[in-house]
Amino acid sequence: MSQVVVRNLEDGVKAGLKKRASLHGWSMEEEARQILRNAVLADSASSIPLGSRIAARFAGCGLDDDLPELHGQIITGMDFSS
């Protein structure tokens, strides 16, 4: 595995990292690994179109029924004139 050294890290950032690590129950080093891993994975996930990501996320939730009450109806905006 590779090593990364971060120099000149602000005290507030270090304190925040320490707090997050404590909340998750692991070391600051593991917290930094998790943050970096999630950032890199989020970048690679963004190459998948948003609609496909949303569909994949809710694929097993049983939300695949059509909305028959909307078929054939014209959708109009709300009337705020009164």
PyMOL Python script that loads the backbone (N, CA, C, O; Angstrom):
from pymol import cmd

cmd.read_pdbstr("""\
ATOM      1  N   MET A   1       0.835  -1.187   0.000  1.00  0.00           N
ATOM      2  CA  MET A   1       0.000   0.000   0.000  1.00  0.00           C
ATOM      3  C   MET A   1       0.875   1.244   0.000  1.00  0.00           C
ATOM      4  O   MET A   1       2.004   1.232   0.491  1.00  0.00           O
ATOM      5  N   SER A   2       0.341   2.295  -0.549  1.00  0.00           N
ATOM      6  CA  SER A   2       1.060   3.564  -0.626  1.00  0.00           C
ATOM      7  C   SER A   2       0.841   4.380   0.633  1.00  0.00           C
ATOM      8  O   SER A   2      -0.091   4.146   1.402  1.00  0.00           O
ATOM      9  N   GLN A   3       1.727   5.342   0.820  1.00  0.00           N
ATOM     10  CA  GLN A   3       1.599   6.272   1.937  1.00  0.00           C
ATOM     11  C   GLN A   3       1.494   7.680   1.390  1.00  0.00           C
ATOM     12  O   GLN A   3       2.084   8.008   0.361  1.00  0.00           O
ATOM     13  N   VAL A   4       0.731   8.511   2.094  1.00  0.00           N
ATOM     14  CA  VAL A   4       0.571   9.912   1.731  1.00  0.00           C
ATOM     15  C   VAL A   4       0.842  10.737   2.979  1.00  0.00           C
ATOM     16  O   VAL A   4       0.330  10.428   4.055  1.00  0.00           O
ATOM     17  N   VAL A   5       1.635  11.770   2.842  1.00  0.00           N
ATOM     18  CA  VAL A   5       1.917  12.686   3.948  1.00  0.00           C
ATOM     19  C   VAL A   5       1.292  14.025   3.599  1.00  0.00           C
ATOM     20  O   VAL A   5       1.515  14.562   2.514  1.00  0.00           O
ATOM     21  N   VAL A   6       0.507  14.560   4.528  1.00  0.00           N
ATOM     22  CA  VAL A   6      -0.124  15.861   4.322  1.00  0.00           C
ATOM     23  C   VAL A   6       0.539  16.847   5.268  1.00  0.00           C
ATOM     24  O   VAL A   6       0.454  16.708   6.488  1.00  0.00           O
ATOM     25  N   ARG A   7       1.193  17.835   4.700  1.00  0.00           N
ATOM     26  CA  ARG A   7       1.875  18.846   5.503  1.00  0.00           C
ATOM     27  C   ARG A   7       1.027  20.109   5.565  1.00  0.00           C
ATOM     28  O   ARG A   7       0.152  20.327   4.726  1.00  0.00           O
ATOM     29  N   ASN A   8       1.297  20.934   6.564  1.00  0.00           N
ATOM     30  CA  ASN A   8       0.658  22.243   6.731  1.00  0.00           C
ATOM     31  C   ASN A   8      -0.865  22.148   6.803  1.00  0.00           C
ATOM     32  O   ASN A   8      -1.571  22.977   6.230  1.00  0.00           O
ATOM     33  N   LEU A   9      -1.359  21.147   7.499  1.00  0.00           N
ATOM     34  CA  LEU A   9      -2.790  20.993   7.703  1.00  0.00           C
ATOM     35  C   LEU A   9      -3.227  21.931   8.821  1.00  0.00           C
ATOM     36  O   LEU A   9      -2.629  21.936   9.897  1.00  0.00           O
ATOM     37  N   GLU A  10      -4.263  22.723   8.573  1.00  0.00           N
ATOM     38  CA  GLU A  10      -4.734  23.677   9.573  1.00  0.00           C
ATOM     39  C   GLU A  10      -5.187  22.944  10.835  1.00  0.00           C
ATOM     40  O   GLU A  10      -5.680  21.818  10.769  1.00  0.00           O
ATOM     41  N   ASP A  11      -5.013  23.598  11.981  1.00  0.00           N
ATOM     42  CA  ASP A  11      -5.387  22.991  13.257  1.00  0.00           C
ATOM     43  C   ASP A  11      -6.870  22.640  13.301  1.00  0.00           C
ATOM     44  O   ASP A  11      -7.248  21.597  13.835  1.00  0.00           O
ATOM     45  N   GLY A  12      -7.706  23.505  12.742  1.00  0.00           N
ATOM     46  CA  GLY A  12      -9.143  23.243  12.737  1.00  0.00           C
ATOM     47  C   GLY A  12      -9.513  22.014  11.924  1.00  0.00           C
ATOM     48  O   GLY A  12     -10.416  21.263  12.292  1.00  0.00           O
ATOM     49  N   VAL A  13      -8.811  21.816  10.819  1.00  0.00           N
ATOM     50  CA  VAL A  13      -9.065  20.643   9.981  1.00  0.00           C
ATOM     51  C   VAL A  13      -8.646  19.380  10.723  1.00  0.00           C
ATOM     52  O   VAL A  13      -9.353  18.373  10.701  1.00  0.00           O
ATOM     53  N   LYS A  14      -7.500  19.443  11.376  1.00  0.00           N
ATOM     54  CA  LYS A  14      -7.027  18.285  12.139  1.00  0.00           C
ATOM     55  C   LYS A  14      -7.996  17.963  13.270  1.00  0.00           C
ATOM     56  O   LYS A  14      -8.299  16.796  13.518  1.00  0.00           O
ATOM     57  N   ALA A  15      -8.483  18.998  13.958  1.00  0.00           N
ATOM     58  CA  ALA A  15      -9.432  18.786  15.053  1.00  0.00           C
ATOM     59  C   ALA A  15     -10.735  18.177  14.531  1.00  0.00           C
ATOM     60  O   ALA A  15     -11.310  17.287  15.158  1.00  0.00           O
ATOM     61  N   GLY A  16     -11.192  18.666  13.377  1.00  0.00           N
ATOM     62  CA  GLY A  16     -12.406  18.108  12.784  1.00  0.00           C
ATOM     63  C   GLY A  16     -12.230  16.663  12.375  1.00  0.00           C
ATOM     64  O   GLY A  16     -13.133  15.845  12.553  1.00  0.00           O
ATOM     65  N   LEU A  17     -11.071  16.347  11.829  1.00  0.00           N
ATOM     66  CA  LEU A  17     -10.773  14.974  11.440  1.00  0.00           C
ATOM     67  C   LEU A  17     -10.757  14.064  12.664  1.00  0.00           C
ATOM     68  O   LEU A  17     -11.280  12.950  12.632  1.00  0.00           O
ATOM     69  N   LYS A  18     -10.154  14.553  13.734  1.00  0.00           N
ATOM     70  CA  LYS A  18     -10.090  13.784  14.978  1.00  0.00           C
ATOM     71  C   LYS A  18     -11.495  13.554  15.537  1.00  0.00           C
ATOM     72  O   LYS A  18     -11.801  12.465  16.023  1.00  0.00           O
ATOM     73  N   LYS A  19     -12.343  14.578  15.466  1.00  0.00           N
ATOM     74  CA  LYS A  19     -13.716  14.462  15.973  1.00  0.00           C
ATOM     75  C   LYS A  19     -14.515  13.455  15.145  1.00  0.00           C
ATOM     76  O   LYS A  19     -15.223  12.610  15.693  1.00  0.00           O
ATOM     77  N   ARG A  20     -14.393  13.555  13.807  1.00  0.00           N
ATOM     78  CA  ARG A  20     -15.100  12.606  12.937  1.00  0.00           C
ATOM     79  C   ARG A  20     -14.639  11.175  13.194  1.00  0.00           C
ATOM     80  O   ARG A  20     -15.450  10.250  13.235  1.00  0.00           O
ATOM     81  N   ALA A  21     -13.326  11.002  13.367  1.00  0.00           N
ATOM     82  CA  ALA A  21     -12.785   9.668  13.633  1.00  0.00           C
ATOM     83  C   ALA A  21     -13.347   9.116  14.934  1.00  0.00           C
ATOM     84  O   ALA A  21     -13.703   7.940  15.018  1.00  0.00           O
ATOM     85  N   SER A  22     -13.422   9.967  15.941  1.00  0.00           N
ATOM     86  CA  SER A  22     -13.960   9.553  17.234  1.00  0.00           C
ATOM     87  C   SER A  22     -15.427   9.142  17.114  1.00  0.00           C
ATOM     88  O   SER A  22     -15.847   8.147  17.705  1.00  0.00           O
ATOM     89  N   LEU A  23     -16.199   9.906  16.351  1.00  0.00           N
ATOM     90  CA  LEU A  23     -17.614   9.578  16.159  1.00  0.00           C
ATOM     91  C   LEU A  23     -17.795   8.234  15.457  1.00  0.00           C
ATOM     92  O   LEU A  23     -18.746   7.505  15.740  1.00  0.00           O
ATOM     93  N   HIS A  24     -16.884   7.909  14.546  1.00  0.00           N
ATOM     94  CA  HIS A  24     -16.971   6.646  13.816  1.00  0.00           C
ATOM     95  C   HIS A  24     -16.287   5.494  14.552  1.00  0.00           C
ATOM     96  O   HIS A  24     -16.443   4.332  14.175  1.00  0.00           O
ATOM     97  N   GLY A  25     -15.540   5.815  15.590  1.00  0.00           N
ATOM     98  CA  GLY A  25     -14.895   4.773  16.382  1.00  0.00           C
ATOM     99  C   GLY A  25     -13.634   4.206  15.768  1.00  0.00           C
ATOM    100  O   GLY A  25     -13.290   3.049  16.013  1.00  0.00           O
ATOM    101  N   TRP A  26     -12.934   5.008  14.966  1.00  0.00           N
ATOM    102  CA  TRP A  26     -11.673   4.540  14.411  1.00  0.00           C
ATOM    103  C   TRP A  26     -10.629   5.641  14.465  1.00  0.00           C
ATOM    104  O   TRP A  26     -10.907   6.750  14.920  1.00  0.00           O
ATOM    105  N   SER A  27      -9.433   5.329  14.001  1.00  0.00           N
ATOM    106  CA  SER A  27      -8.309   6.263  14.088  1.00  0.00           C
ATOM    107  C   SER A  27      -8.462   7.405  13.090  1.00  0.00           C
ATOM    108  O   SER A  27      -9.251   7.332  12.148  1.00  0.00           O
ATOM    109  N   MET A  28      -7.679   8.471  13.324  1.00  0.00           N
ATOM    110  CA  MET A  28      -7.657   9.586  12.376  1.00  0.00           C
ATOM    111  C   MET A  28      -7.163   9.107  11.014  1.00  0.00           C
ATOM    112  O   MET A  28      -7.653   9.556   9.978  1.00  0.00           O
ATOM    113  N   GLU A  29      -6.208   8.209  11.021  1.00  0.00           N
ATOM    114  CA  GLU A  29      -5.667   7.670   9.775  1.00  0.00           C
ATOM    115  C   GLU A  29      -6.748   6.934   8.983  1.00  0.00           C
ATOM    116  O   GLU A  29      -6.856   7.097   7.768  1.00  0.00           O
ATOM    117  N   GLU A  30      -7.548   6.119   9.683  1.00  0.00           N
ATOM    118  CA  GLU A  30      -8.637   5.404   9.006  1.00  0.00           C
ATOM    119  C   GLU A  30      -9.702   6.380   8.518  1.00  0.00           C
ATOM    120  O   GLU A  30     -10.264   6.194   7.438  1.00  0.00           O
ATOM    121  N   GLU A  31      -9.982   7.410   9.297  1.00  0.00           N
ATOM    122  CA  GLU A  31     -10.957   8.425   8.873  1.00  0.00           C
ATOM    123  C   GLU A  31     -10.489   9.107   7.589  1.00  0.00           C
ATOM    124  O   GLU A  31     -11.280   9.311   6.668  1.00  0.00           O
ATOM    125  N   ALA A  32      -9.210   9.457   7.528  1.00  0.00           N
ATOM    126  CA  ALA A  32      -8.657  10.080   6.320  1.00  0.00           C
ATOM    127  C   ALA A  32      -8.752   9.122   5.135  1.00  0.00           C
ATOM    128  O   ALA A  32      -9.076   9.540   4.024  1.00  0.00           O
ATOM    129  N   ARG A  33      -8.469   7.826   5.371  1.00  0.00           N
ATOM    130  CA  ARG A  33      -8.591   6.823   4.303  1.00  0.00           C
ATOM    131  C   ARG A  33     -10.025   6.755   3.784  1.00  0.00           C
ATOM    132  O   ARG A  33     -10.257   6.712   2.576  1.00  0.00           O
ATOM    133  N   GLN A  34     -10.979   6.747   4.709  1.00  0.00           N
ATOM    134  CA  GLN A  34     -12.392   6.669   4.320  1.00  0.00           C
ATOM    135  C   GLN A  34     -12.810   7.896   3.506  1.00  0.00           C
ATOM    136  O   GLN A  34     -13.496   7.768   2.492  1.00  0.00           O
ATOM    137  N   ILE A  35     -12.395   9.077   3.950  1.00  0.00           N
ATOM    138  CA  ILE A  35     -12.738  10.315   3.244  1.00  0.00           C
ATOM    139  C   ILE A  35     -12.157  10.292   1.833  1.00  0.00           C
ATOM    140  O   ILE A  35     -12.855  10.607   0.870  1.00  0.00           O
ATOM    141  N   LEU A  36     -10.895   9.923   1.709  1.00  0.00           N
ATOM    142  CA  LEU A  36     -10.257   9.866   0.391  1.00  0.00           C
ATOM    143  C   LEU A  36     -10.913   8.813  -0.500  1.00  0.00           C
ATOM    144  O   LEU A  36     -11.169   9.060  -1.678  1.00  0.00           O
ATOM    145  N   ARG A  37     -11.183   7.637   0.071  1.00  0.00           N
ATOM    146  CA  ARG A  37     -11.815   6.560  -0.696  1.00  0.00           C
ATOM    147  C   ARG A  37     -13.184   7.003  -1.212  1.00  0.00           C
ATOM    148  O   ARG A  37     -13.499   6.802  -2.385  1.00  0.00           O
ATOM    149  N   ASN A  38     -13.997   7.606  -0.341  1.00  0.00           N
ATOM    150  CA  ASN A  38     -15.333   8.058  -0.742  1.00  0.00           C
ATOM    151  C   ASN A  38     -15.267   9.149  -1.799  1.00  0.00           C
ATOM    152  O   ASN A  38     -16.096   9.183  -2.708  1.00  0.00           O
ATOM    153  N   ALA A  39     -14.294  10.036  -1.690  1.00  0.00           N
ATOM    154  CA  ALA A  39     -14.150  11.110  -2.679  1.00  0.00           C
ATOM    155  C   ALA A  39     -13.791  10.541  -4.048  1.00  0.00           C
ATOM    156  O   ALA A  39     -14.325  10.982  -5.065  1.00  0.00           O
ATOM    157  N   VAL A  40     -12.895   9.571  -4.075  1.00  0.00           N
ATOM    158  CA  VAL A  40     -12.484   8.970  -5.346  1.00  0.00           C
ATOM    159  C   VAL A  40     -13.622   8.146  -5.942  1.00  0.00           C
ATOM    160  O   VAL A  40     -13.852   8.194  -7.150  1.00  0.00           O
ATOM    161  N   LEU A  41     -14.336   7.392  -5.105  1.00  0.00           N
ATOM    162  CA  LEU A  41     -15.451   6.595  -5.609  1.00  0.00           C
ATOM    163  C   LEU A  41     -16.581   7.485  -6.103  1.00  0.00           C
ATOM    164  O   LEU A  41     -17.247   7.140  -7.079  1.00  0.00           O
ATOM    165  N   ALA A  42     -16.813   8.617  -5.455  1.00  0.00           N
ATOM    166  CA  ALA A  42     -17.857   9.550  -5.893  1.00  0.00           C
ATOM    167  C   ALA A  42     -17.515  10.113  -7.264  1.00  0.00           C
ATOM    168  O   ALA A  42     -18.402  10.302  -8.096  1.00  0.00           O
ATOM    169  N   ASP A  43     -16.234  10.384  -7.506  1.00  0.00           N
ATOM    170  CA  ASP A  43     -15.817  10.877  -8.818  1.00  0.00           C
ATOM    171  C   ASP A  43     -16.074   9.838  -9.901  1.00  0.00           C
ATOM    172  O   ASP A  43     -16.526  10.177 -10.995  1.00  0.00           O
ATOM    173  N   SER A  44     -15.787   8.573  -9.600  1.00  0.00           N
ATOM    174  CA  SER A  44     -15.990   7.538 -10.613  1.00  0.00           C
ATOM    175  C   SER A  44     -17.473   7.258 -10.812  1.00  0.00           C
ATOM    176  O   SER A  44     -17.883   6.884 -11.911  1.00  0.00           O
ATOM    177  N   ALA A  45     -18.287   7.431  -9.775  1.00  0.00           N
ATOM    178  CA  ALA A  45     -19.729   7.206  -9.904  1.00  0.00           C
ATOM    179  C   ALA A  45     -20.387   8.281 -10.747  1.00  0.00           C
ATOM    180  O   ALA A  45     -21.431   8.040 -11.354  1.00  0.00           O
ATOM    181  N   SER A  46     -19.790   9.465 -10.793  1.00  0.00           N
ATOM    182  CA  SER A  46     -20.411  10.551 -11.541  1.00  0.00           C
ATOM    183  C   SER A  46     -20.351  10.326 -13.051  1.00  0.00           C
ATOM    184  O   SER A  46     -21.000  11.048 -13.807  1.00  0.00           O
ATOM    185  N   SER A  47     -19.582   9.335 -13.497  1.00  0.00           N
ATOM    186  CA  SER A  47     -19.558   9.036 -14.925  1.00  0.00           C
ATOM    187  C   SER A  47     -20.822   8.295 -15.353  1.00  0.00           C
ATOM    188  O   SER A  47     -21.118   8.208 -16.545  1.00  0.00           O
ATOM    189  N   ILE A  48     -21.571   7.760 -14.380  1.00  0.00           N
ATOM    190  CA  ILE A  48     -22.850   7.115 -14.666  1.00  0.00           C
ATOM    191  C   ILE A  48     -23.916   8.203 -14.658  1.00  0.00           C
ATOM    192  O   ILE A  48     -23.961   8.999 -13.720  1.00  0.00           O
ATOM    193  N   PRO A  49     -24.775   8.262 -15.671  1.00  0.00           N
ATOM    194  CA  PRO A  49     -25.791   9.316 -15.722  1.00  0.00           C
ATOM    195  C   PRO A  49     -26.684   9.329 -14.475  1.00  0.00           C
ATOM    196  O   PRO A  49     -26.968   8.281 -13.894  1.00  0.00           O
ATOM    197  N   LEU A  50     -27.116  10.510 -14.078  1.00  0.00           N
ATOM    198  CA  LEU A  50     -27.899  10.685 -12.859  1.00  0.00           C
ATOM    199  C   LEU A  50     -29.163   9.830 -12.867  1.00  0.00           C
ATOM    200  O   LEU A  50     -29.466   9.171 -11.872  1.00  0.00           O
ATOM    201  N   GLY A  51     -29.894   9.832 -13.961  1.00  0.00           N
ATOM    202  CA  GLY A  51     -31.125   9.039 -14.027  1.00  0.00           C
ATOM    203  C   GLY A  51     -30.868   7.561 -13.797  1.00  0.00           C
ATOM    204  O   GLY A  51     -31.657   6.886 -13.136  1.00  0.00           O
ATOM    205  N   SER A  52     -29.780   7.061 -14.334  1.00  0.00           N
ATOM    206  CA  SER A  52     -29.421   5.652 -14.150  1.00  0.00           C
ATOM    207  C   SER A  52     -29.059   5.366 -12.700  1.00  0.00           C
ATOM    208  O   SER A  52     -29.404   4.311 -12.168  1.00  0.00           O
ATOM    209  N   ARG A  53     -28.361   6.306 -12.057  1.00  0.00           N
ATOM    210  CA  ARG A  53     -28.016   6.121 -10.640  1.00  0.00           C
ATOM    211  C   ARG A  53     -29.263   6.124  -9.772  1.00  0.00           C
ATOM    212  O   ARG A  53     -29.374   5.323  -8.844  1.00  0.00           O
ATOM    213  N   ILE A  54     -30.213   7.027 -10.065  1.00  0.00           N
ATOM    214  CA  ILE A  54     -31.459   7.073  -9.292  1.00  0.00           C
ATOM    215  C   ILE A  54     -32.244   5.781  -9.498  1.00  0.00           C
ATOM    216  O   ILE A  54     -32.743   5.200  -8.533  1.00  0.00           O
ATOM    217  N   ALA A  55     -32.358   5.330 -10.740  1.00  0.00           N
ATOM    218  CA  ALA A  55     -33.088   4.094 -11.032  1.00  0.00           C
ATOM    219  C   ALA A  55     -32.458   2.902 -10.322  1.00  0.00           C
ATOM    220  O   ALA A  55     -33.171   2.058  -9.779  1.00  0.00           O
ATOM    221  N   ALA A  56     -31.136   2.825 -10.320  1.00  0.00           N
ATOM    222  CA  ALA A  56     -30.447   1.717  -9.655  1.00  0.00           C
ATOM    223  C   ALA A  56     -30.669   1.751  -8.149  1.00  0.00           C
ATOM    224  O   ALA A  56     -30.831   0.710  -7.512  1.00  0.00           O
ATOM    225  N   ARG A  57     -30.676   2.946  -7.592  1.00  0.00           N
ATOM    226  CA  ARG A  57     -30.841   3.069  -6.142  1.00  0.00           C
ATOM    227  C   ARG A  57     -32.209   2.572  -5.685  1.00  0.00           C
ATOM    228  O   ARG A  57     -32.318   1.966  -4.619  1.00  0.00           O
ATOM    229  N   PHE A  58     -33.255   2.821  -6.476  1.00  0.00           N
ATOM    230  CA  PHE A  58     -34.611   2.460  -6.074  1.00  0.00           C
ATOM    231  C   PHE A  58     -35.147   1.234  -6.813  1.00  0.00           C
ATOM    232  O   PHE A  58     -36.349   0.973  -6.782  1.00  0.00           O
ATOM    233  N   ALA A  59     -34.276   0.487  -7.472  1.00  0.00           N
ATOM    234  CA  ALA A  59     -34.702  -0.655  -8.284  1.00  0.00           C
ATOM    235  C   ALA A  59     -35.446  -1.706  -7.468  1.00  0.00           C
ATOM    236  O   ALA A  59     -36.427  -2.265  -7.957  1.00  0.00           O
ATOM    237  N   GLY A  60     -35.025  -1.988  -6.269  1.00  0.00           N
ATOM    238  CA  GLY A  60     -35.645  -3.045  -5.472  1.00  0.00           C
ATOM    239  C   GLY A  60     -36.706  -2.571  -4.505  1.00  0.00           C
ATOM    240  O   GLY A  60     -37.082  -3.322  -3.605  1.00  0.00           O
ATOM    241  N   CYS A  61     -37.199  -1.373  -4.651  1.00  0.00           N
ATOM    242  CA  CYS A  61     -38.150  -0.793  -3.689  1.00  0.00           C
ATOM    243  C   CYS A  61     -39.607  -0.976  -4.084  1.00  0.00           C
ATOM    244  O   CYS A  61     -40.494  -0.533  -3.354  1.00  0.00           O
ATOM    245  N   GLY A  62     -39.879  -1.607  -5.200  1.00  0.00           N
ATOM    246  CA  GLY A  62     -41.252  -1.805  -5.625  1.00  0.00           C
ATOM    247  C   GLY A  62     -41.912  -0.553  -6.163  1.00  0.00           C
ATOM    248  O   GLY A  62     -43.135  -0.422  -6.100  1.00  0.00           O
ATOM    249  N   LEU A  63     -41.131   0.361  -6.688  1.00  0.00           N
ATOM    250  CA  LEU A  63     -41.675   1.605  -7.227  1.00  0.00           C
ATOM    251  C   LEU A  63     -41.775   1.542  -8.749  1.00  0.00           C
ATOM    252  O   LEU A  63     -41.506   2.529  -9.433  1.00  0.00           O
ATOM    253  N   ASP A  64     -42.160   0.394  -9.270  1.00  0.00           N
ATOM    254  CA  ASP A  64     -42.176   0.232 -10.718  1.00  0.00           C
ATOM    255  C   ASP A  64     -43.579   0.293 -11.321  1.00  0.00           C
ATOM    256  O   ASP A  64     -43.734   0.078 -12.523  1.00  0.00           O
ATOM    257  N   ASP A  65     -44.606   0.582 -10.513  1.00  0.00           N
ATOM    258  CA  ASP A  65     -45.971   0.694 -11.036  1.00  0.00           C
ATOM    259  C   ASP A  65     -46.151   2.011 -11.770  1.00  0.00           C
ATOM    260  O   ASP A  65     -45.585   3.037 -11.391  1.00  0.00           O
ATOM    261  N   ASP A  66     -46.954   1.963 -12.832  1.00  0.00           N
ATOM    262  CA  ASP A  66     -47.300   3.189 -13.539  1.00  0.00           C
ATOM    263  C   ASP A  66     -48.261   4.009 -12.685  1.00  0.00           C
ATOM    264  O   ASP A  66     -48.843   3.500 -11.727  1.00  0.00           O
ATOM    265  N   LEU A  67     -48.417   5.256 -13.034  1.00  0.00           N
ATOM    266  CA  LEU A  67     -49.360   6.126 -12.349  1.00  0.00           C
ATOM    267  C   LEU A  67     -50.570   6.311 -13.263  1.00  0.00           C
ATOM    268  O   LEU A  67     -50.614   7.273 -14.028  1.00  0.00           O
ATOM    269  N   PRO A  68     -51.549   5.412 -13.200  1.00  0.00           N
ATOM    270  CA  PRO A  68     -52.659   5.446 -14.155  1.00  0.00           C
ATOM    271  C   PRO A  68     -53.502   6.714 -14.059  1.00  0.00           C
ATOM    272  O   PRO A  68     -54.138   7.099 -15.040  1.00  0.00           O
ATOM    273  N   GLU A  69     -53.520   7.359 -12.919  1.00  0.00           N
ATOM    274  CA  GLU A  69     -54.324   8.572 -12.782  1.00  0.00           C
ATOM    275  C   GLU A  69     -53.779   9.728 -13.614  1.00  0.00           C
ATOM    276  O   GLU A  69     -54.481  10.722 -13.798  1.00  0.00           O
ATOM    277  N   LEU A  70     -52.565   9.633 -14.116  1.00  0.00           N
ATOM    278  CA  LEU A  70     -51.988  10.698 -14.928  1.00  0.00           C
ATOM    279  C   LEU A  70     -52.059  10.415 -16.427  1.00  0.00           C
ATOM    280  O   LEU A  70     -51.889  11.331 -17.231  1.00  0.00           O
ATOM    281  N   HIS A  71     -52.303   9.180 -16.812  1.00  0.00           N
ATOM    282  CA  HIS A  71     -52.313   8.837 -18.236  1.00  0.00           C
ATOM    283  C   HIS A  71     -53.470   9.535 -18.944  1.00  0.00           C
ATOM    284  O   HIS A  71     -54.621   9.433 -18.520  1.00  0.00           O
ATOM    285  N   GLY A  72     -53.161  10.231 -20.006  1.00  0.00           N
ATOM    286  CA  GLY A  72     -54.165  10.899 -20.812  1.00  0.00           C
ATOM    287  C   GLY A  72     -54.629  12.239 -20.280  1.00  0.00           C
ATOM    288  O   GLY A  72     -55.472  12.884 -20.904  1.00  0.00           O
ATOM    289  N   GLN A  73     -54.107  12.677 -19.145  1.00  0.00           N
ATOM    290  CA  GLN A  73     -54.504  13.965 -18.581  1.00  0.00           C
ATOM    291  C   GLN A  73     -53.475  15.022 -18.928  1.00  0.00           C
ATOM    292  O   GLN A  73     -52.279  14.744 -19.014  1.00  0.00           O
ATOM    293  N   ILE A  74     -53.951  16.219 -19.123  1.00  0.00           N
ATOM    294  CA  ILE A  74     -53.051  17.341 -19.369  1.00  0.00           C
ATOM    295  C   ILE A  74     -52.671  17.939 -18.017  1.00  0.00           C
ATOM    296  O   ILE A  74     -53.539  18.273 -17.211  1.00  0.00           O
ATOM    297  N   ILE A  75     -51.405  18.066 -17.784  1.00  0.00           N
ATOM    298  CA  ILE A  75     -50.911  18.620 -16.528  1.00  0.00           C
ATOM    299  C   ILE A  75     -50.858  20.136 -16.663  1.00  0.00           C
ATOM    300  O   ILE A  75     -50.248  20.665 -17.593  1.00  0.00           O
ATOM    301  N   THR A  76     -51.492  20.824 -15.739  1.00  0.00           N
ATOM    302  CA  THR A  76     -51.470  22.294 -15.753  1.00  0.00           C
ATOM    303  C   THR A  76     -50.845  22.797 -14.465  1.00  0.00           C
ATOM    304  O   THR A  76     -50.810  22.087 -13.459  1.00  0.00           O
ATOM    305  N   GLY A  77     -50.362  24.005 -14.503  1.00  0.00           N
ATOM    306  CA  GLY A  77     -49.755  24.610 -13.324  1.00  0.00           C
ATOM    307  C   GLY A  77     -50.803  25.060 -12.321  1.00  0.00           C
ATOM    308  O   GLY A  77     -51.988  25.143 -12.644  1.00  0.00           O
ATOM    309  N   MET A  78     -50.367  25.347 -11.116  1.00  0.00           N
ATOM    310  CA  MET A  78     -51.239  25.810 -10.046  1.00  0.00           C
ATOM    311  C   MET A  78     -51.723  27.224 -10.354  1.00  0.00           C
ATOM    312  O   MET A  78     -50.960  28.051 -10.854  1.00  0.00           O
ATOM    313  N   ASP A  79     -53.000  27.500 -10.052  1.00  0.00           N
ATOM    314  CA  ASP A  79     -53.573  28.827 -10.276  1.00  0.00           C
ATOM    315  C   ASP A  79     -53.464  29.638  -8.984  1.00  0.00           C
ATOM    316  O   ASP A  79     -54.135  29.327  -7.999  1.00  0.00           O
ATOM    317  N   PHE A  80     -52.630  30.666  -8.983  1.00  0.00           N
ATOM    318  CA  PHE A  80     -52.428  31.510  -7.810  1.00  0.00           C
ATOM    319  C   PHE A  80     -53.125  32.866  -7.947  1.00  0.00           C
ATOM    320  O   PHE A  80     -52.799  33.799  -7.214  1.00  0.00           O
ATOM    321  N   SER A  81     -54.069  32.988  -8.864  1.00  0.00           N
ATOM    322  CA  SER A  81     -54.672  34.294  -9.145  1.00  0.00           C
ATOM    323  C   SER A  81     -55.681  34.740  -8.094  1.00  0.00           C
ATOM    324  O   SER A  81     -56.005  35.927  -8.056  1.00  0.00           O
ATOM    325  N   SER A  82     -56.183  33.881  -7.259  1.00  0.00           N
ATOM    326  CA  SER A  82     -57.209  34.305  -6.303  1.00  0.00           C
ATOM    327  C   SER A  82     -56.679  34.898  -5.050  1.00  0.00           C
ATOM    328  O   SER A  82     -57.453  35.289  -4.176  1.00  0.00           O
TER     329      SER A  82
END
""", "prot")
cmd.dss("prot")
cmd.show_as("cartoon", "prot")
cmd.util.cbc("prot")
cmd.orient("prot")
